[in-house]
Amino acid sequence: TEIYTLSLHDALPISGSADHTARLWQADSGASIGSPMQHQNSVFAVAFSTDGKTVLTGSKDNTARLWRADSGAPMGTPMQHQDSVSAVAFSPDSKTVLTGSGDHTARLWRVDSGARVGSPLLHLQHQDSVGAVAFSPDGKTVLTGSGDGSARLWRADSGAPIGTPMQHQDFVSAVAFSPDGKTVLTGSGDSSARLRSEEHTSELQSLRHL
């Protein structure tokens, strides 16, 4: 069965699969830990909370879900999108999660209640699917990458956009912040990765694959 996504916390691996589950594994023996985390369709994205106690999954069944890492038991109710959820991330304090979807939106949710932050954050709206998401190290800013060829920065507390879209020539499939939050990196189907400055407006470098 095809594996779509992987994550690792303190040598504890998790995988998301076309078999509709995410699973935790013992690195030394390869044995599974707890119950499979069951969705109704393929699992495209997985992430650990900072302390490793909670798992976040995103699925083709249009939901993201939280699970106890020690048992695989579900936590709260599913976080609903209108299309597949293909990107997920925890905030640094693990109190908020960010999901990206084929419904052209990224959404912020509270871990303790599963409630959306905002009502909802429709201004995290792209013109195509959102396949990459990340939080800044201080948790105050989120970064999204989309099939519309752009990456965008947003305020995590309000969903307000920051600056202008960072443009590529094809879909943006990967995004990341530097550890100090002063630089962002975006990767695209246009065969390039681009570094942006602290102001996130001027390009520092374009890194091109052949």
C-alpha positions in Angstrom: 0.0 0.0 0.0 1.4 3.4 -1.0 2.8 5.6 1.8 2.0 9.3 1.2 3.6 11.0 4.2 6.0 10.5 7.1 7.0 12.3 10.3 9.4 11.6 13.1 9.6 12.6 16.8 12.4 11.4 19.0 13.0 8.4 16.7 9.3 7.6 16.8 8.1 7.3 13.1 4.5 7.8 11.9 3.3 7.1 8.3 0.1 8.0 6.4 -1.1 5.6 3.8 -3.5 4.9 1.0 -5.0 2.2 3.3 -6.9 5.0 5.0 -4.7 4.9 8.2 -1.9 6.7 9.9 0.3 4.4 12.1 3.0 4.8 14.7 5.9 2.4 14.7 8.7 1.3 17.0 11.9 2.2 15.3 13.9 -0.7 16.7 11.5 -3.5 16.0 9.2 -2.1 13.3 6.1 -3.1 15.4 3.1 -0.8 15.3 2.1 1.2 18.4 -1.5 1.5 19.5 -4.4 1.3 17.1 -4.3 2.5 13.5 -5.6 6.1 13.2 -8.5 5.4 10.9 -9.8 7.8 8.2 -12.4 7.2 5.5 -9.9 7.7 2.7 -6.1 8.0 2.1 -4.0 9.9 4.7 -2.0 12.6 2.9 -0.4 14.5 5.8 0.8 13.8 9.4 2.5 15.9 12.1 3.5 15.6 15.8 2.9 18.1 18.5 6.0 19.7 20.0 5.9 17.3 23.0 5.1 14.3 20.8 1.9 13.4 22.7 -0.5 14.3 20.0 -0.7 13.5 16.3 -2.4 15.5 13.6 -3.5 13.9 10.3 -5.0 15.2 7.1 -7.0 13.0 4.7 -8.6 12.7 1.3 -11.9 12.3 3.3 -11.8 16.1 3.6 -11.0 16.1 7.3 -8.1 16.6 9.7 -8.0 14.8 13.0 -6.2 14.8 16.3 -5.1 11.6 18.0 -3.3 10.4 21.2 0.1 9.3 20.2 0.4 6.7 22.9 -2.8 4.8 22.0 -4.0 6.0 18.6 -7.3 7.1 20.2 -9.1 10.0 18.4 -9.4 13.4 20.2 -12.3 15.7 19.6 -14.3 15.9 16.4 -13.0 16.0 12.8 -11.9 19.4 11.5 -13.8 19.7 8.2 -12.8 21.0 4.9 -14.6 20.9 1.5 -11.9 18.9 -0.2 -8.9 16.8 0.6 -6.6 17.9 3.4 -3.0 17.6 2.1 -1.0 19.7 4.5 -1.0 20.0 8.4 1.1 21.7 11.0 1.2 22.4 14.8 2.0 25.8 16.2 5.2 25.8 18.3 3.1 25.8 21.5 0.9 23.1 20.1 -2.3 25.0 21.0 -3.2 25.7 17.4 -3.1 23.6 14.2 -3.0 24.7 10.6 -4.5 22.7 7.7 -4.3 23.2 3.9 -6.8 21.8 1.5 -7.9 21.3 -2.1 -10.8 23.6 -1.3 -8.3 26.5 -1.8 -8.1 27.4 1.9 -5.9 27.1 4.8 -7.6 27.0 8.2 -6.5 27.5 11.8 -8.1 25.4 14.6 -7.8 25.3 18.4 -6.4 22.0 19.7 -8.4 22.0 22.9 -11.8 22.5 21.3 -11.4 21.8 17.6 -13.0 25.1 16.9 -11.8 27.3 14.0 -9.8 30.4 14.9 -11.9 33.1 13.3 -15.2 32.5 11.7 -13.7 30.9 9.5 -10.5 32.3 8.1 -11.7 32.6 4.5 -9.1 35.3 3.9 -6.5 32.5 3.9 -7.9 32.0 0.5 -5.8 31.0 -2.5 -6.9 30.5 -6.1 -6.0 26.8 -6.1 -5.3 24.0 -3.6 -3.1 24.7 -0.6 -0.5 21.9 -0.4 2.1 23.3 2.0 1.8 25.0 5.4 4.1 26.2 8.1 4.2 28.2 11.3 6.9 30.7 12.1 9.1 29.8 15.1 7.3 32.3 17.3 3.9 31.1 16.2 2.7 34.6 15.1 2.9 34.0 11.4 1.8 31.2 9.0 3.1 30.5 5.5 1.1 28.7 2.8 2.0 27.4 -0.6 -0.6 26.8 -3.3 -1.3 25.3 -6.7 -2.0 28.9 -7.9 1.8 29.4 -8.0 2.0 31.6 -4.9 3.2 31.4 -1.3 1.6 33.8 1.2 2.2 35.0 4.7 -0.7 35.5 7.2 -1.1 36.7 10.8 -1.9 33.6 12.9 -4.1 35.5 15.3 -6.4 37.1 12.7 -5.7 35.4 9.3 -4.9 38.9 7.8 -2.5 38.7 4.9 1.0 40.1 5.3 2.6 41.7 2.3 2.0 40.6 -1.3 2.0 37.0 -2.6 5.4 35.5 -3.3 5.2 34.3 -6.9 6.5 31.2 -8.6 5.8 30.0 -12.2 4.1 26.8 -11.1 2.5 25.2 -8.0 4.3 25.8 -4.6 4.7 22.4 -3.0 7.0 23.1 0.0 7.4 26.0 2.4 9.6 26.6 5.5 10.8 29.2 7.9 14.4 29.6 9.1 14.9 28.9 12.8 15.0 32.7 13.6 12.0 33.3 11.4 13.8 36.0 9.4 13.9 34.0 6.1 11.3 31.9 4.3 12.0 29.2 1.7 9.5 28.1 -0.9 9.8 25.2 -3.4 7.9 24.9 -6.6 7.0 22.8 -9.7 8.9 25.4 -11.7 12.1 23.6 -10.6 13.2 26.3 -8.2 13.4 27.0 -4.5 13.5 30.6 -3.4 14.8 32.3 -0.3 13.1 35.5 0.8 14.3 38.2 3.2 13.1 39.1 6.7 10.6 41.5 5.1 9.5 38.6 2.9 9.4 40.8 -0.1 12.8 40.8 -1.7 14.3 37.6 -3.0 17.6 36.6 -1.6 18.4 33.7 -3.9 16.8 31.4 -6.4 18.0 27.8 -6.2 17.3 25.9 -9.4 17.1 22.3 -10.2 17.6 21.1 -13.8 
